[in-house]
Amino acid sequence: MSLLNNELQTAEYSEEALTLLAKAIVPDVIEFYNSEFGKRYFKEWLKAHPEYQDGKQIA
């Protein structure tokens, strides 16, 4: 199978594996968005994506 095809590739992961991944990356994501750079980045990102400004698109 070609890695360049347009089909959506999916994989199933256990809940345990996904929980471990989340526990590993979430603290860094929170730290980034709490930093001054992260706050500026998010503000600029919202300007480029106004559909998310009211918070209704976030699932």
Secondary structure as UniProt FT lines:
FT   TURN            3..4
FT   HELIX           15..34
FT   HELIX           36..48
FT   HELIX           50..52
FT   TURN            53..54
FT   TURN            56..57
//
